[in-house]
C-alpha cells in the first residue's frame, strides 16, 4: 500500500518528484490554511509526516492524524518534534544525522574568516569608494584556539578543517569525552569559552542548551575573541551577545541561526561586527539531496516493515 506523506516544510519540485517516484503520495501543506484543506480530505490516509527541527510537530498535531506512524525530520535537528508524545502514540521518529555536516562546516569556516578578517566590511567600503578609510589590518586565523560547544558530526568536520588546515588547537565541550579524539575535552562550557579565540556553537536546541551562551559565559571570554553559532539560535542569549559586542567585550560574532527566526534582533543589524547569514549553512544542493535520500530510505523501510535507517536516539 502506498504511503500518504504530509509535508509541512518547503520542498523543491525536484525533490517532490524524487519522493513521488518511489510511489509515495505527497500532500504539500507548508501553511496552516493548506494543511486544514489537506486534512479535510486525507486525514485518515496520512501515515507519515515530513518536517524540520525548527518547524517540528506537536502532540496536538499528531492527534489530528489517527493513522500516523512515522515523522521524518529532514536534516539532523528534531528539537521541535515532541518525541515523547510520538513514542506514547507508537509513532516512530527519524532524522538525518550527517547529511549536511560538511556543508555546515564549510560555511562555519567562511563565517569565522569573514568575521576575523572583516571581509564584509571591506567589500561594503570599497563599494562606497572608501579605500583609505577601511584599509587596516585584521587578525589571522592560523594558530588560534578553536573552542567547540558540542562534538557531533558538524563539530568534528569544523575541527578537522581548523586543526589540519589552520593549525588550530582544539578544545571542546560535550557531556562525555570522545574516546576516538585526542583534542582537549572540558565538561564545563565556561572552561572552553575561557580558552577560545574562536568559540563555535554546534549544539542542538532544547531545554538543556537554552541560552547556554549567556552573560556569564560571555563574561569569561577574551576581548579579542569571537562567537560563531551554526547550531541552533536558542543556544545564544541574543541580548547578552549584542551587549558583549557593542561594549567591546568581544571582537565580534557570526551567526547563521537566530532565536526567533526569521526575525533578527535590531541590535544585530545595527552592529557591523556581527556577521549574519539567513540559516543557510546547511543549504547546498549536495546536502539537500542527501537529506531527501535519507527520508526516502526511511519511508521505504517503514512501508516494508523493516528497521528504520536513522531513528532518533533515546534521550
N, C-alpha and C positions, 0 to 999 in steps of 0.2 A: 504494500500500500504506500503510495507516495506521501511524503511529509508536507504538511502545510506550515510554512515558516513566516512568522510575523517579524518584520524588520523595522525597528524603531530608531535606527540611526541612518545617516546618509550612506548611500551605496551607489557607486557609479553604474551606468548601464552595462559596461563591460563586465563588472563583477556580478551584476544581477544575472547576466546571460550565463556566466560560468556556473553559478549555483543552479539555475534553471536547467542547464544541460545535464545535470545529474538526476533529473526527474522531480526535483523539489518544486512545490507550488509557492511562489513568493507573494507576500502581501506587504507592500511598502506602506508604512504608516509613520513617517517621521514626525508629523504634528498631531496634536490631540484630536482635531476635527476628523482627519483622515482615519485615525485609529478607531474612533467611535463608529465611523461608517463601515470599516472592515469588520469590526466585532459584531455589528448588527446583522451581518450576513454569514460570518465564518467563525463565530465564537467557538462552536463545538468542533470545528475542523482543525484548528491550530494546535499542533503538538510541539512546536519549537519556537523559540524567540531568539532573535539576534540583536544585541545591543552593544554598548561600550561601557567602560567603567564609570565614566563621568555622567552618563545618562542613567545607567543602572536599570533595575527592575524591582519593584516593591512587592511586599506580600499582598497588598490590595490588588495590584495589577495581576498577580498570579491567580488570585481568586476569581478574576473575571474570565479565566480560561480553564474550563473544567477538565480538559484533556491534555493540558500542558505537561510535557515530560522532560524537556530539555531547554536550558537557557545557555546560549553561546555568547560569551564576551569576546568581541573582535579585538584582539590585542591582549596584552598581559594584564591590564588593570581590570578589576572586578569589584572595586570598593563600593560602588553604588548599587550592587545587587544584594538583596537580602538573602545571603546564602543560608543562614539558619532557617529562615522561613521556607526556603526552597526544599531543604532537607526534611523539614517537618511534613511537607506535602509530597515527598518522594519524587521531587523534581531534581534532575541532575544539572550541575552547572560546570561548564568548561570555559577555558580561556586560552590565550595564545602566547605562552611564555617563549621568549627568544626570537619571536618573529621580526621584531623591529630593533633589536639590541644594537646592531652595527650602525643602522641609520641614526638612532638617537645619539650614539657615541660620537659619530662624525659631527653631528650638529652641536653637541656639547663642546667639543674642541673648538669649533667655529665661534661659539659664544664666548668662550674663555679668551681666545685670541682677540676677538673684536673688542672685548671689554678692557683687557690689559693694554693692548696696542692702540686703543682709541680709533679704530678703523671707521666706524660710522661717523664720528666727529670729523675725521679727516675728509671723508667723502663729502659730507654736508658743507664743510668750509670751502672746499675747492669749488663747489657749485655756486658759491657766493663770492668767488674771487678773493678769498682770504688766505692766500698762501703764507704770508709772513705771520699772520695772527695765529694760525693753527699749527705751524711747523715747530714742534718741540718733541723732545724725547719721551719714551714710554718704556715701562719695564719689559724685560724679556720673560718668556715662559720657561725657558730652559733652566733646569736645576731647581725650580721652585717646588715646594712641598704640596702635594695634592692630598686634600682631606676628602674622603668619601663617606657620606652617610648612606649606608646600605652597601651590600656586596652581592647583588643579584647579577643577572646576565648583562644588563646595561652597564652597571658599575664596573664589572670585570672588563668589558670592552673599552670603557673610558680609561681604566687603569692601565691596560696594555698599551694603548696609544700614548699615554702620558709617560709611562715608565720607560718604554723601549724607544719611543720617538723623541722625547724631550728630556730624558734622563731625570725624571722627577721621582723623588722618594714618595712612597705611598703610605698613608695611614688611614685606617678605615674603622667605622663603627658598624657592628651588626650584633644581633643577640648572642651569637656564638662565633668563635673564630673559625675560619675556613681552613681545614687541615691541609688542603692542597695548595695554599698560598703562603708565601714567605713574607708578605708585606705585614706591617705592624698593625695589630688589632687592638682596639680600645673598646671596652664595654660601656664607656661613658661618652656620649657625643660631644660634651664640652671639651674633653681631652683631645678630640680630633680637631675641634674648632680652634683651640689654643695653638696648635702646631701648624695649621694650614695657612699657606699663602693663597691657595685657591680651594674653597670649600664647595663641593658639589653635592647636592641632594639628589639621590636616585631612589628615594623611598616611595613606597605605595601610600595611598591615602588611608583614612580611617582614624578611629579614636586613638589608637596607640601612637600615631605620629602627628596628630593635630597640633599645629603651632610648636613643633619641636624646635624650630629655628625662631626663637623669641628674643626679647630684650636681654635676658640672662645669657643665652648662648652667644649672641652677637657681641655682648659686652666683654667676652674673654678673647675676642679675635684681635689680630694685629691691625693697626690702622691702615696699612698698605695692602691688606688682603681684600679679596673679592668673594662674593657669594653667587653661586650659579644653581638654578633649580630647573631640572628637566624631569623631575619625578611627578609629584602632584602638588597643585597650588596650595592645598590645605596645610602642607607641612610648614609653610612660611607664614609668620605673622606679618602681614603686609605693612601695617602701620609701623611696627618695630623696625622693619628693614628700611622703609622710607626715611625714618628718623636717623638711623645709623648712617646712611649715605649722605643725607642732607647736612648732618652735623659733622661730617668728615671723620667719623669713627670707623668708616670703611672706605676703601678706594672706589668701590663701585659694585654693581651687581648685574647679572644677566639672567633673564627669565624667559622660559618658554611656556610656563604654566602659571595660572593665577587662581586665587581663592574663589572668585565668583565669575568664572568665565561665562560669556565673553566680556564682561565688564572688567575694565582695567583701572586701578586707582589713579586719580588725577595726579597725585604726588609722584607716581612713577613716570607719567607722561611729561611732567614738568622738569625732571632731572635728567640731563643728557648723560650722566654717568650710569644710568640704569638702561641697559640694552634689552630690548624685548623682541620676541617673535610670537606669532599667534598660535601656539600649541601645534607647531609644525615639525618638531624634532623627529617624530616617528613617521612622517608622511613622505615616503619615497615610493615610486612605483614598485620597487622590489619588495619593500616591507608590506605594502598593501596587498600585493599578490600573495605573499606568504601568509598573512592573516586570514585571507579568504580561503586559501587552500586548506588551512587547518580547520576552519569552520566546516568546510565540505567534508573533510575526513571524519570529524566528529559527528556530523549529521548522518553520514553513511554508516558509521559504527552504531549509532543509536537506532537507525532504521533496521539494521541487520541483527540487532540484539547482541552485538559484540562489545567488548570492553572499550570505553571511551579513550581517546588518544591522550587528551590533556585535561583531566578533571581538576577542578580547583582543589587544592590540598586542604586537609583538615586544619582547623585553626590551632 
